[in-house]
Amino acid sequence: MSDRSGFEPELGGDLRQNALFVDETVCIGCGHCAHTASSTFFLEEDYGRARVIAQDGDEEDLVQEAIDTCPVDCIAWVNYNDLNKLEEARKHQIIQNLAIQKKPRVLGSKK
């Protein structure tokens, strides 16, 4: 049985007026949000920056803790209706790779 009521914004309802957004141009990839609210945030592999994976992944107080403790304040609640615009704008942003390796490399190895 699902915990969904059908009134969630992603289903066309108005249960939650706000959505989470991470400004990846500001994020430093510390991973604190992903450790605090791991069902909501993850570190994107290509650039090493935080991203929202599920708007309703964790309890709101846990998500708020992740927001409040972000060292660069790159996570914000935004109007749900503005989320698509922000996500579209992100496609055109130049985001620098934070040089976080996906897999550890042994010194002296050729790979």
C-alpha positions in Angstrom: 0.0 0.0 0.0 1.3 3.4 -1.0 1.7 6.4 1.4 0.7 8.7 -1.4 -2.6 10.5 -1.3 -2.7 11.7 -4.9 -2.5 15.3 -3.8 1.3 15.5 -4.1 2.5 18.3 -6.5 4.2 15.9 -8.8 0.8 14.2 -9.3 -0.9 17.5 -9.9 -2.1 18.2 -6.3 -1.1 20.9 -3.9 -0.1 19.0 -0.7 3.3 20.6 -0.7 3.8 24.0 -2.0 7.6 24.0 -1.9 10.2 21.8 -3.4 13.9 21.3 -2.8 16.6 22.7 -5.1 20.4 22.5 -4.9 22.3 25.3 -6.6 25.1 23.1 -8.0 27.2 26.1 -9.0 27.6 27.0 -5.2 27.8 23.4 -3.8 31.2 22.3 -2.7 30.4 18.6 -2.6 31.0 18.1 1.1 28.3 15.4 1.2 26.8 16.5 4.5 23.2 16.7 3.0 23.5 13.2 1.5 24.7 11.8 4.9 22.0 13.6 6.8 19.0 13.0 4.5 20.2 10.1 2.3 16.8 9.4 0.8 16.6 13.0 -0.5 20.1 14.0 -1.5 23.0 12.3 -3.3 26.3 13.4 -4.7 26.2 13.5 -8.5 29.1 11.4 -9.8 30.3 13.4 -12.8 30.8 16.7 -10.9 30.8 15.7 -7.3 27.9 18.0 -6.3 24.7 17.4 -4.3 21.5 16.8 -6.1 17.9 16.1 -5.0 16.8 12.5 -5.9 13.4 12.5 -4.2 11.4 15.5 -3.1 9.7 13.3 -0.4 12.6 11.1 0.4 13.0 11.9 4.1 11.0 13.5 6.9 10.8 17.3 6.6 12.7 17.9 9.8 15.6 15.8 8.6 15.7 17.6 5.3 15.6 21.0 7.1 18.6 19.9 9.2 20.5 19.2 6.0 19.6 22.6 4.7 20.4 24.4 7.9 23.8 22.8 8.2 25.0 23.2 4.6 28.3 25.1 4.9 27.6 27.1 1.7 23.8 27.5 1.9 23.3 26.0 -1.6 20.0 24.1 -0.7 16.7 25.9 -0.6 13.0 25.4 -0.5 11.6 26.9 -3.7 8.1 27.3 -5.0 7.2 23.9 -6.6 5.9 25.7 -9.7 9.4 27.3 -10.1 11.3 24.0 -9.9 11.0 23.1 -13.6 12.3 26.6 -14.6 15.3 26.2 -12.2 16.0 22.6 -13.5 15.8 23.9 -17.1 18.2 26.8 -16.3 20.7 24.3 -14.8 21.0 22.5 -18.1 22.7 25.7 -19.5 25.1 26.3 -16.5 28.7 25.5 -16.7 29.6 23.4 -13.6 33.2 22.7 -12.8 34.2 19.2 -11.8 35.3 19.2 -8.2 38.0 16.7 -9.1 36.5 14.0 -6.9 37.5 10.6 -8.2 34.8 8.0 -8.7 37.1 5.2 -7.8 40.4 5.4 -5.8 43.5 5.0 -7.9 46.6 3.3 -6.7 49.7 5.4 -7.1 51.9 4.1 -9.8 49.1 2.3 -11.6 48.4 3.0 -15.2 44.7 3.2 -14.8 
